[in-house]
């Protein structure tokens, strides 16, 4: 989940499976980019949709990233740093 939130917060297009609470980070206009696990047809369709309208999709993801940064702000960045630090300590 953190990798999805991290990518989305910087506005990177992220086509993912709906694991955990991933759907919560995708507004209605980008819901197509969060597909059900195991649905390869939906995943292929999402990738094709992204490639067919790349410029508009990148713009939509950038706007979503701005919204997520406003909603989650430092909390999102802090969660990412904490997760990476925790993994590093276990190694």
C-alpha positions as CSV (number, residue, x, y, z in Angstrom):
1,X,0.0,0.0,0.0
2,X,2.8,2.4,0.8
3,X,4.3,2.1,-2.6
4,X,1.0,2.8,-4.3
5,X,0.4,5.9,-2.1
6,X,4.0,7.0,-2.6
7,X,3.7,6.8,-6.4
8,X,0.3,8.5,-6.4
9,X,1.4,11.3,-4.1
10,X,4.0,12.3,-6.5
11,X,1.5,12.1,-9.4
12,X,3.0,9.1,-11.0
13,X,0.5,7.0,-13.1
14,X,0.1,3.7,-11.2
15,X,-2.1,0.9,-12.5
16,X,-2.5,-1.5,-9.7
17,X,-4.6,-4.3,-8.3
18,X,-7.1,-3.5,-5.6
19,X,-5.2,-4.8,-2.6
20,X,-5.9,-3.4,0.8
21,X,-7.3,0.1,0.7
22,X,-5.8,1.0,-2.7
23,X,-9.2,2.0,-4.1
24,X,-9.4,4.8,-1.6
25,X,-6.6,6.6,-3.4
26,X,-8.3,6.5,-6.8
27,X,-11.0,9.0,-7.5
28,X,-13.9,8.2,-9.8
29,X,-12.1,9.4,-12.9
30,X,-9.1,7.1,-12.3
31,X,-11.0,4.1,-10.8
32,X,-10.3,2.2,-14.0
33,X,-6.6,2.1,-13.0
34,X,-7.2,0.0,-9.9
35,X,-8.3,-3.5,-11.1
36,X,-9.4,-6.6,-9.2
37,X,-6.6,-9.0,-8.4
38,X,-6.3,-11.8,-11.0
39,X,-8.4,-9.9,-13.6
40,X,-5.8,-9.9,-16.4
41,X,-8.3,-8.6,-18.9
42,X,-9.0,-5.6,-16.8
43,X,-5.3,-5.1,-16.2
44,X,-4.6,-5.2,-20.0
45,X,-7.5,-2.9,-20.6
46,X,-6.2,-0.4,-18.1
47,X,-2.7,-0.5,-19.6
48,X,-4.2,0.0,-23.1
49,X,-6.4,2.9,-21.8
50,X,-3.3,4.6,-20.3
51,X,-1.3,4.2,-23.5
52,X,-4.2,5.4,-25.7
53,X,-4.6,8.7,-23.8
54,X,-1.2,9.0,-22.1
55,X,-1.1,12.9,-21.9
56,X,-4.5,13.2,-20.4
57,X,-4.0,10.3,-18.0
58,X,-0.7,11.7,-16.8
59,X,-2.4,15.0,-16.2
60,X,-5.2,13.3,-14.2
61,X,-2.7,11.4,-12.1
62,X,-0.8,14.7,-11.4
63,X,-4.0,16.3,-10.2
64,X,-4.8,13.3,-8.1
65,X,-1.3,13.5,-6.6
66,X,-1.8,17.1,-5.6
67,X,-5.1,16.1,-3.9
68,X,-3.5,13.2,-2.1
69,X,-0.7,15.4,-0.8
70,X,-3.2,17.9,0.5
71,X,-5.2,15.1,2.2
72,X,-2.3,13.1,3.6
73,X,0.5,15.7,3.6
74,X,3.4,14.9,5.8
75,X,1.5,11.9,7.2
76,X,1.9,10.1,3.9
77,X,5.6,10.9,3.6
78,X,6.1,10.0,7.3
79,X,4.4,6.6,6.8
80,X,6.7,5.9,3.8
81,X,9.8,6.9,5.7
82,X,8.8,4.8,8.7
83,X,8.0,1.7,6.6
84,X,11.4,1.9,4.8
85,X,13.2,2.4,8.1
86,X,11.4,-0.5,9.7
87,X,12.4,-2.8,6.9
88,X,16.0,-1.6,6.9
89,X,16.2,-2.3,10.7
90,X,15.1,-5.9,10.2
91,X,17.9,-6.7,7.7
